[in-house]
Amino acid sequence: MKASEIRKLSAKELDAKLLELKDELFKLRFQQAINQLDNPMRINAVKKDIARIKTVQRDIELHGKNA
């Protein structure tokens, strides 16, 4: 997910997407622990998406939606 796509989402959508990604990360880590993970690079991608969402949320918190 690109930052430009994330910026188009509302605050509620950002929260929902963040929750969804955290849940996916938990499931991926669980699969990795029991050696059933097909694509280990997906963990890194999900972690980066979580970081992007948190960065956009913080930017909105500091500068408002229009910044």
PDB file of N, CA, C and O in Angstrom:
ATOM      1  N   MET A   1       0.849  -1.169   0.000  1.00  0.00           N
ATOM      2  CA  MET A   1       0.000   0.000   0.000  1.00  0.00           C
ATOM      3  C   MET A   1       0.895   1.233   0.000  1.00  0.00           C
ATOM      4  O   MET A   1       1.823   1.334   0.803  1.00  0.00           O
ATOM      5  N   LYS A   2       0.618   2.160  -0.893  1.00  0.00           N
ATOM      6  CA  LYS A   2       1.429   3.356  -1.025  1.00  0.00           C
ATOM      7  C   LYS A   2       0.942   4.444  -0.077  1.00  0.00           C
ATOM      8  O   LYS A   2      -0.216   4.453   0.340  1.00  0.00           O
ATOM      9  N   ALA A   3       1.841   5.356   0.251  1.00  0.00           N
ATOM     10  CA  ALA A   3       1.507   6.445   1.167  1.00  0.00           C
ATOM     11  C   ALA A   3       0.411   7.328   0.581  1.00  0.00           C
ATOM     12  O   ALA A   3      -0.440   7.827   1.317  1.00  0.00           O
ATOM     13  N   SER A   4       0.422   7.526  -0.730  1.00  0.00           N
ATOM     14  CA  SER A   4      -0.615   8.354  -1.356  1.00  0.00           C
ATOM     15  C   SER A   4      -1.998   7.713  -1.205  1.00  0.00           C
ATOM     16  O   SER A   4      -2.996   8.416  -1.048  1.00  0.00           O
ATOM     17  N   GLU A   5      -2.055   6.390  -1.253  1.00  0.00           N
ATOM     18  CA  GLU A   5      -3.324   5.691  -1.042  1.00  0.00           C
ATOM     19  C   GLU A   5      -3.773   5.829   0.408  1.00  0.00           C
ATOM     20  O   GLU A   5      -4.962   5.984   0.686  1.00  0.00           O
ATOM     21  N   ILE A   6      -2.819   5.772   1.325  1.00  0.00           N
ATOM     22  CA  ILE A   6      -3.127   5.859   2.750  1.00  0.00           C
ATOM     23  C   ILE A   6      -3.660   7.245   3.100  1.00  0.00           C
ATOM     24  O   ILE A   6      -4.582   7.375   3.906  1.00  0.00           O
ATOM     25  N   ARG A   7      -3.078   8.279   2.493  1.00  0.00           N
ATOM     26  CA  ARG A   7      -3.498   9.652   2.793  1.00  0.00           C
ATOM     27  C   ARG A   7      -4.935   9.933   2.359  1.00  0.00           C
ATOM     28  O   ARG A   7      -5.568  10.850   2.882  1.00  0.00           O
ATOM     29  N   LYS A   8      -5.450   9.165   1.419  1.00  0.00           N
ATOM     30  CA  LYS A   8      -6.815   9.365   0.944  1.00  0.00           C
ATOM     31  C   LYS A   8      -7.854   8.789   1.897  1.00  0.00           C
ATOM     32  O   LYS A   8      -9.040   9.096   1.771  1.00  0.00           O
ATOM     33  N   LEU A   9      -7.434   7.964   2.843  1.00  0.00           N
ATOM     34  CA  LEU A   9      -8.362   7.312   3.768  1.00  0.00           C
ATOM     35  C   LEU A   9      -8.744   8.250   4.906  1.00  0.00           C
ATOM     36  O   LEU A   9      -7.982   9.144   5.273  1.00  0.00           O
ATOM     37  N   SER A  10      -9.932   8.034   5.458  1.00  0.00           N
ATOM     38  CA  SER A  10     -10.375   8.824   6.610  1.00  0.00           C
ATOM     39  C   SER A  10      -9.733   8.268   7.880  1.00  0.00           C
ATOM     40  O   SER A  10      -9.083   7.223   7.846  1.00  0.00           O
ATOM     41  N   ALA A  11      -9.915   8.958   8.977  1.00  0.00           N
ATOM     42  CA  ALA A  11      -9.318   8.541  10.253  1.00  0.00           C
ATOM     43  C   ALA A  11      -9.858   7.180  10.689  1.00  0.00           C
ATOM     44  O   ALA A  11      -9.099   6.343  11.178  1.00  0.00           O
ATOM     45  N   LYS A  12     -11.147   6.953  10.518  1.00  0.00           N
ATOM     46  CA  LYS A  12     -11.740   5.669  10.899  1.00  0.00           C
ATOM     47  C   LYS A  12     -11.211   4.546  10.013  1.00  0.00           C
ATOM     48  O   LYS A  12     -10.940   3.443  10.489  1.00  0.00           O
ATOM     49  N   GLU A  13     -11.067   4.835   8.726  1.00  0.00           N
ATOM     50  CA  GLU A  13     -10.540   3.830   7.806  1.00  0.00           C
ATOM     51  C   GLU A  13      -9.084   3.501   8.124  1.00  0.00           C
ATOM     52  O   GLU A  13      -8.657   2.352   8.010  1.00  0.00           O
ATOM     53  N   LEU A  14      -8.322   4.528   8.526  1.00  0.00           N
ATOM     54  CA  LEU A  14      -6.932   4.299   8.920  1.00  0.00           C
ATOM     55  C   LEU A  14      -6.853   3.390  10.140  1.00  0.00           C
ATOM     56  O   LEU A  14      -6.038   2.468  10.188  1.00  0.00           O
ATOM     57  N   ASP A  15      -7.708   3.658  11.125  1.00  0.00           N
ATOM     58  CA  ASP A  15      -7.729   2.823  12.326  1.00  0.00           C
ATOM     59  C   ASP A  15      -8.102   1.380  11.991  1.00  0.00           C
ATOM     60  O   ASP A  15      -7.498   0.439  12.505  1.00  0.00           O
ATOM     61  N   ALA A  16      -9.099   1.217  11.129  1.00  0.00           N
ATOM     62  CA  ALA A  16      -9.543  -0.118  10.745  1.00  0.00           C
ATOM     63  C   ALA A  16      -8.449  -0.852   9.979  1.00  0.00           C
ATOM     64  O   ALA A  16      -8.213  -2.037  10.210  1.00  0.00           O
ATOM     65  N   LYS A  17      -7.784  -0.150   9.071  1.00  0.00           N
ATOM     66  CA  LYS A  17      -6.710  -0.767   8.283  1.00  0.00           C
ATOM     67  C   LYS A  17      -5.538  -1.146   9.182  1.00  0.00           C
ATOM     68  O   LYS A  17      -4.926  -2.198   8.998  1.00  0.00           O
ATOM     69  N   LEU A  18      -5.224  -0.291  10.155  1.00  0.00           N
ATOM     70  CA  LEU A  18      -4.138  -0.580  11.087  1.00  0.00           C
ATOM     71  C   LEU A  18      -4.453  -1.825  11.909  1.00  0.00           C
ATOM     72  O   LEU A  18      -3.589  -2.678  12.107  1.00  0.00           O
ATOM     73  N   LEU A  19      -5.671  -1.925  12.379  1.00  0.00           N
ATOM     74  CA  LEU A  19      -6.092  -3.094  13.144  1.00  0.00           C
ATOM     75  C   LEU A  19      -6.010  -4.360  12.288  1.00  0.00           C
ATOM     76  O   LEU A  19      -5.557  -5.406  12.752  1.00  0.00           O
ATOM     77  N   GLU A  20      -6.450  -4.253  11.048  1.00  0.00           N
ATOM     78  CA  GLU A  20      -6.415  -5.386  10.118  1.00  0.00           C
ATOM     79  C   GLU A  20      -4.972  -5.841   9.862  1.00  0.00           C
ATOM     80  O   GLU A  20      -4.689  -7.039   9.841  1.00  0.00           O
ATOM     81  N   LEU A  21      -4.068  -4.882   9.670  1.00  0.00           N
ATOM     82  CA  LEU A  21      -2.668  -5.225   9.405  1.00  0.00           C
ATOM     83  C   LEU A  21      -1.990  -5.835  10.631  1.00  0.00           C
ATOM     84  O   LEU A  21      -1.179  -6.751  10.501  1.00  0.00           O
ATOM     85  N   LYS A  22      -2.317  -5.334  11.810  1.00  0.00           N
ATOM     86  CA  LYS A  22      -1.749  -5.910  13.025  1.00  0.00           C
ATOM     87  C   LYS A  22      -2.213  -7.341  13.219  1.00  0.00           C
ATOM     88  O   LYS A  22      -1.445  -8.198  13.654  1.00  0.00           O
ATOM     89  N   ASP A  23      -3.480  -7.598  12.893  1.00  0.00           N
ATOM     90  CA  ASP A  23      -4.009  -8.953  12.976  1.00  0.00           C
ATOM     91  C   ASP A  23      -3.306  -9.868  11.970  1.00  0.00           C
ATOM     92  O   ASP A  23      -2.959 -11.005  12.287  1.00  0.00           O
ATOM     93  N   GLU A  24      -3.104  -9.358  10.765  1.00  0.00           N
ATOM     94  CA  GLU A  24      -2.405 -10.147   9.744  1.00  0.00           C
ATOM     95  C   GLU A  24      -0.967 -10.442  10.170  1.00  0.00           C
ATOM     96  O   GLU A  24      -0.470 -11.549   9.965  1.00  0.00           O
ATOM     97  N   LEU A  25      -0.301  -9.447  10.764  1.00  0.00           N
ATOM     98  CA  LEU A  25       1.065  -9.655  11.231  1.00  0.00           C
ATOM     99  C   LEU A  25       1.119 -10.727  12.311  1.00  0.00           C
ATOM    100  O   LEU A  25       2.025 -11.560  12.322  1.00  0.00           O
ATOM    101  N   PHE A  26       0.148 -10.704  13.216  1.00  0.00           N
ATOM    102  CA  PHE A  26       0.085 -11.737  14.258  1.00  0.00           C
ATOM    103  C   PHE A  26      -0.050 -13.120  13.633  1.00  0.00           C
ATOM    104  O   PHE A  26       0.648 -14.057  14.020  1.00  0.00           O
ATOM    105  N   LYS A  27      -0.953 -13.239  12.665  1.00  0.00           N
ATOM    106  CA  LYS A  27      -1.170 -14.527  12.012  1.00  0.00           C
ATOM    107  C   LYS A  27       0.071 -14.986  11.257  1.00  0.00           C
ATOM    108  O   LYS A  27       0.406 -16.170  11.268  1.00  0.00           O
ATOM    109  N   LEU A  28       0.751 -14.054  10.604  1.00  0.00           N
ATOM    110  CA  LEU A  28       1.969 -14.414   9.875  1.00  0.00           C
ATOM    111  C   LEU A  28       3.061 -14.891  10.823  1.00  0.00           C
ATOM    112  O   LEU A  28       3.755 -15.868  10.540  1.00  0.00           O
ATOM    113  N   ARG A  29       3.209 -14.205  11.938  1.00  0.00           N
ATOM    114  CA  ARG A  29       4.221 -14.618  12.914  1.00  0.00           C
ATOM    115  C   ARG A  29       3.883 -15.988  13.500  1.00  0.00           C
ATOM    116  O   ARG A  29       4.774 -16.796  13.759  1.00  0.00           O
ATOM    117  N   PHE A  30       2.610 -16.238  13.705  1.00  0.00           N
ATOM    118  CA  PHE A  30       2.194 -17.537  14.207  1.00  0.00           C
ATOM    119  C   PHE A  30       2.520 -18.623  13.186  1.00  0.00           C
ATOM    120  O   PHE A  30       3.035 -19.683  13.542  1.00  0.00           O
ATOM    121  N   GLN A  31       2.218 -18.355  11.919  1.00  0.00           N
ATOM    122  CA  GLN A  31       2.539 -19.324  10.866  1.00  0.00           C
ATOM    123  C   GLN A  31       4.043 -19.569  10.787  1.00  0.00           C
ATOM    124  O   GLN A  31       4.484 -20.694  10.555  1.00  0.00           O
ATOM    125  N   GLN A  32       4.815 -18.522  10.977  1.00  0.00           N
ATOM    126  CA  GLN A  32       6.271 -18.660  10.935  1.00  0.00           C
ATOM    127  C   GLN A  32       6.758 -19.526  12.093  1.00  0.00           C
ATOM    128  O   GLN A  32       7.684 -20.321  11.933  1.00  0.00           O
ATOM    129  N   ALA A  33       6.147 -19.374  13.232  1.00  0.00           N
ATOM    130  CA  ALA A  33       6.560 -20.135  14.406  1.00  0.00           C
ATOM    131  C   ALA A  33       6.319 -21.628  14.234  1.00  0.00           C
ATOM    132  O   ALA A  33       7.070 -22.449  14.760  1.00  0.00           O
ATOM    133  N   ILE A  34       5.271 -21.978  13.497  1.00  0.00           N
ATOM    134  CA  ILE A  34       4.985 -23.406  13.296  1.00  0.00           C
ATOM    135  C   ILE A  34       5.423 -23.885  11.914  1.00  0.00           C
ATOM    136  O   ILE A  34       4.987 -24.931  11.433  1.00  0.00           O
ATOM    137  N   ASN A  35       6.290 -23.098  11.291  1.00  0.00           N
ATOM    138  CA  ASN A  35       6.905 -23.446   9.997  1.00  0.00           C
ATOM    139  C   ASN A  35       5.905 -23.711   8.884  1.00  0.00           C
ATOM    140  O   ASN A  35       6.076 -24.655   8.113  1.00  0.00           O
ATOM    141  N   GLN A  36       4.874 -22.901   8.789  1.00  0.00           N
ATOM    142  CA  GLN A  36       3.910 -23.025   7.705  1.00  0.00           C
ATOM    143  C   GLN A  36       3.803 -21.751   6.872  1.00  0.00           C
ATOM    144  O   GLN A  36       2.845 -21.578   6.118  1.00  0.00           O
ATOM    145  N   LEU A  37       4.767 -20.875   7.005  1.00  0.00           N
ATOM    146  CA  LEU A  37       4.715 -19.595   6.296  1.00  0.00           C
ATOM    147  C   LEU A  37       5.231 -19.775   4.870  1.00  0.00           C
ATOM    148  O   LEU A  37       6.356 -20.229   4.663  1.00  0.00           O
ATOM    149  N   ASP A  38       4.399 -19.414   3.885  1.00  0.00           N
ATOM    150  CA  ASP A  38       4.773 -19.566   2.482  1.00  0.00           C
ATOM    151  C   ASP A  38       5.702 -18.455   2.014  1.00  0.00           C
ATOM    152  O   ASP A  38       6.688 -18.719   1.326  1.00  0.00           O
ATOM    153  N   ASN A  39       5.393 -17.216   2.381  1.00  0.00           N
ATOM    154  CA  ASN A  39       6.157 -16.068   1.899  1.00  0.00           C
ATOM    155  C   ASN A  39       6.672 -15.258   3.089  1.00  0.00           C
ATOM    156  O   ASN A  39       5.949 -14.400   3.596  1.00  0.00           O
ATOM    157  N   PRO A  40       7.896 -15.503   3.545  1.00  0.00           N
ATOM    158  CA  PRO A  40       8.406 -14.783   4.710  1.00  0.00           C
ATOM    159  C   PRO A  40       8.600 -13.283   4.473  1.00  0.00           C
ATOM    160  O   PRO A  40       8.665 -12.512   5.431  1.00  0.00           O
ATOM    161  N   MET A  41       8.692 -12.868   3.231  1.00  0.00           N
ATOM    162  CA  MET A  41       8.857 -11.440   2.940  1.00  0.00           C
ATOM    163  C   MET A  41       7.568 -10.658   3.202  1.00  0.00           C
ATOM    164  O   MET A  41       7.595  -9.432   3.302  1.00  0.00           O
ATOM    165  N   ARG A  42       6.449 -11.361   3.312  1.00  0.00           N
ATOM    166  CA  ARG A  42       5.170 -10.702   3.586  1.00  0.00           C
ATOM    167  C   ARG A  42       5.184 -10.037   4.961  1.00  0.00           C
ATOM    168  O   ARG A  42       4.522  -9.020   5.169  1.00  0.00           O
ATOM    169  N   ILE A  43       5.943 -10.614   5.903  1.00  0.00           N
ATOM    170  CA  ILE A  43       6.043 -10.022   7.241  1.00  0.00           C
ATOM    171  C   ILE A  43       6.640  -8.624   7.142  1.00  0.00           C
ATOM    172  O   ILE A  43       6.127  -7.683   7.747  1.00  0.00           O
ATOM    173  N   ASN A  44       7.718  -8.486   6.385  1.00  0.00           N
ATOM    174  CA  ASN A  44       8.347  -7.173   6.223  1.00  0.00           C
ATOM    175  C   ASN A  44       7.408  -6.188   5.541  1.00  0.00           C
ATOM    176  O   ASN A  44       7.353  -5.020   5.926  1.00  0.00           O
ATOM    177  N   ALA A  45       6.677  -6.640   4.543  1.00  0.00           N
ATOM    178  CA  ALA A  45       5.749  -5.754   3.839  1.00  0.00           C
ATOM    179  C   ALA A  45       4.643  -5.260   4.764  1.00  0.00           C
ATOM    180  O   ALA A  45       4.271  -4.088   4.721  1.00  0.00           O
ATOM    181  N   VAL A  46       4.121  -6.146   5.593  1.00  0.00           N
ATOM    182  CA  VAL A  46       3.055  -5.761   6.526  1.00  0.00           C
ATOM    183  C   VAL A  46       3.595  -4.781   7.567  1.00  0.00           C
ATOM    184  O   VAL A  46       2.925  -3.807   7.911  1.00  0.00           O
ATOM    185  N   LYS A  47       4.801  -5.037   8.065  1.00  0.00           N
ATOM    186  CA  LYS A  47       5.394  -4.131   9.050  1.00  0.00           C
ATOM    187  C   LYS A  47       5.609  -2.741   8.455  1.00  0.00           C
ATOM    188  O   LYS A  47       5.413  -1.736   9.139  1.00  0.00           O
ATOM    189  N   LYS A  48       6.006  -2.680   7.196  1.00  0.00           N
ATOM    190  CA  LYS A  48       6.201  -1.377   6.544  1.00  0.00           C
ATOM    191  C   LYS A  48       4.870  -0.664   6.320  1.00  0.00           C
ATOM    192  O   LYS A  48       4.789   0.557   6.458  1.00  0.00           O
ATOM    193  N   ASP A  49       3.828  -1.417   5.977  1.00  0.00           N
ATOM    194  CA  ASP A  49       2.503  -0.810   5.825  1.00  0.00           C
ATOM    195  C   ASP A  49       2.005  -0.247   7.151  1.00  0.00           C
ATOM    196  O   ASP A  49       1.420   0.836   7.188  1.00  0.00           O
ATOM    197  N   ILE A  50       2.233  -0.974   8.235  1.00  0.00           N
ATOM    198  CA  ILE A  50       1.854  -0.485   9.564  1.00  0.00           C
ATOM    199  C   ILE A  50       2.591   0.812   9.873  1.00  0.00           C
ATOM    200  O   ILE A  50       1.994   1.766  10.373  1.00  0.00           O
ATOM    201  N   ALA A  51       3.879   0.849   9.578  1.00  0.00           N
ATOM    202  CA  ALA A  51       4.674   2.057   9.817  1.00  0.00           C
ATOM    203  C   ALA A  51       4.179   3.225   8.972  1.00  0.00           C
ATOM    204  O   ALA A  51       4.134   4.358   9.451  1.00  0.00           O
ATOM    205  N   ARG A  52       3.808   2.963   7.718  1.00  0.00           N
ATOM    206  CA  ARG A  52       3.286   4.031   6.856  1.00  0.00           C
ATOM    207  C   ARG A  52       1.992   4.605   7.421  1.00  0.00           C
ATOM    208  O   ARG A  52       1.803   5.821   7.441  1.00  0.00           O
ATOM    209  N   ILE A  53       1.112   3.736   7.874  1.00  0.00           N
ATOM    210  CA  ILE A  53      -0.164   4.209   8.434  1.00  0.00           C
ATOM    211  C   ILE A  53       0.081   5.030   9.691  1.00  0.00           C
ATOM    212  O   ILE A  53      -0.524   6.087   9.868  1.00  0.00           O
ATOM    213  N   LYS A  54       0.958   4.556  10.562  1.00  0.00           N
ATOM    214  CA  LYS A  54       1.249   5.308  11.785  1.00  0.00           C
ATOM    215  C   LYS A  54       1.891   6.652  11.469  1.00  0.00           C
ATOM    216  O   LYS A  54       1.630   7.639  12.158  1.00  0.00           O
ATOM    217  N   THR A  55       2.728   6.701  10.434  1.00  0.00           N
ATOM    218  CA  THR A  55       3.356   7.954  10.032  1.00  0.00           C
ATOM    219  C   THR A  55       2.313   8.948   9.531  1.00  0.00           C
ATOM    220  O   THR A  55       2.355  10.126   9.886  1.00  0.00           O
ATOM    221  N   VAL A  56       1.390   8.483   8.717  1.00  0.00           N
ATOM    222  CA  VAL A  56       0.330   9.354   8.207  1.00  0.00           C
ATOM    223  C   VAL A  56      -0.568   9.817   9.348  1.00  0.00           C
ATOM    224  O   VAL A  56      -0.965  10.981   9.382  1.00  0.00           O
ATOM    225  N   GLN A  57      -0.893   8.928  10.279  1.00  0.00           N
ATOM    226  CA  GLN A  57      -1.719   9.321  11.429  1.00  0.00           C
ATOM    227  C   GLN A  57      -1.025  10.405  12.249  1.00  0.00           C
ATOM    228  O   GLN A  57      -1.661  11.366  12.682  1.00  0.00           O
ATOM    229  N   ARG A  58       0.263  10.247  12.459  1.00  0.00           N
ATOM    230  CA  ARG A  58       1.013  11.240  13.235  1.00  0.00           C
ATOM    231  C   ARG A  58       1.092  12.563  12.485  1.00  0.00           C
ATOM    232  O   ARG A  58       0.986  13.624  13.100  1.00  0.00           O
ATOM    233  N   ASP A  59       1.275  12.521  11.178  1.00  0.00           N
ATOM    234  CA  ASP A  59       1.321  13.732  10.372  1.00  0.00           C
ATOM    235  C   ASP A  59      -0.010  14.481  10.442  1.00  0.00           C
ATOM    236  O   ASP A  59      -0.036  15.707  10.547  1.00  0.00           O
ATOM    237  N   ILE A  60      -1.110  13.736  10.383  1.00  0.00           N
ATOM    238  CA  ILE A  60      -2.433  14.360  10.484  1.00  0.00           C
ATOM    239  C   ILE A  60      -2.622  14.953  11.875  1.00  0.00           C
ATOM    240  O   ILE A  60      -3.206  16.028  12.018  1.00  0.00           O
ATOM    241  N   GLU A  61      -2.133  14.261  12.896  1.00  0.00           N
ATOM    242  CA  GLU A  61      -2.250  14.740  14.274  1.00  0.00           C
ATOM    243  C   GLU A  61      -1.491  16.060  14.449  1.00  0.00           C
ATOM    244  O   GLU A  61      -1.964  16.966  15.136  1.00  0.00           O
ATOM    245  N   LEU A  62      -0.337  16.162  13.835  1.00  0.00           N
ATOM    246  CA  LEU A  62       0.493  17.357  13.994  1.00  0.00           C
ATOM    247  C   LEU A  62       0.063  18.511  13.098  1.00  0.00           C
ATOM    248  O   LEU A  62       0.057  19.663  13.532  1.00  0.00           O
ATOM    249  N   HIS A  63      -0.296  18.216  11.859  1.00  0.00           N
ATOM    250  CA  HIS A  63      -0.517  19.286  10.885  1.00  0.00           C
ATOM    251  C   HIS A  63      -1.952  19.386  10.372  1.00  0.00           C
ATOM    252  O   HIS A  63      -2.277  20.309   9.626  1.00  0.00           O
ATOM    253  N   GLY A  64      -2.788  18.475  10.752  1.00  0.00           N
ATOM    254  CA  GLY A  64      -4.156  18.497  10.267  1.00  0.00           C
ATOM    255  C   GLY A  64      -4.301  17.759   8.953  1.00  0.00           C
ATOM    256  O   GLY A  64      -3.305  17.380   8.336  1.00  0.00           O
ATOM    257  N   LYS A  65      -5.523  17.554   8.525  1.00  0.00           N
ATOM    258  CA  LYS A  65      -5.816  16.753   7.328  1.00  0.00           C
ATOM    259  C   LYS A  65      -5.312  17.414   6.056  1.00  0.00           C
ATOM    260  O   LYS A  65      -4.920  16.714   5.123  1.00  0.00           O
ATOM    261  N   ASN A  66      -5.309  18.731   5.991  1.00  0.00           N
ATOM    262  CA  ASN A  66      -4.979  19.430   4.743  1.00  0.00           C
ATOM    263  C   ASN A  66      -3.487  19.624   4.521  1.00  0.00           C
ATOM    264  O   ASN A  66      -3.086  20.122   3.469  1.00  0.00           O
ATOM    265  N   ALA A  67      -2.668  19.248   5.469  1.00  0.00           N
ATOM    266  CA  ALA A  67      -1.219  19.483   5.324  1.00  0.00           C
ATOM    267  C   ALA A  67      -0.571  18.448   4.443  1.00  0.00           C
ATOM    268  O   ALA A  67       0.638  18.498   4.217  1.00  0.00           O
TER     269      ALA A  67
END
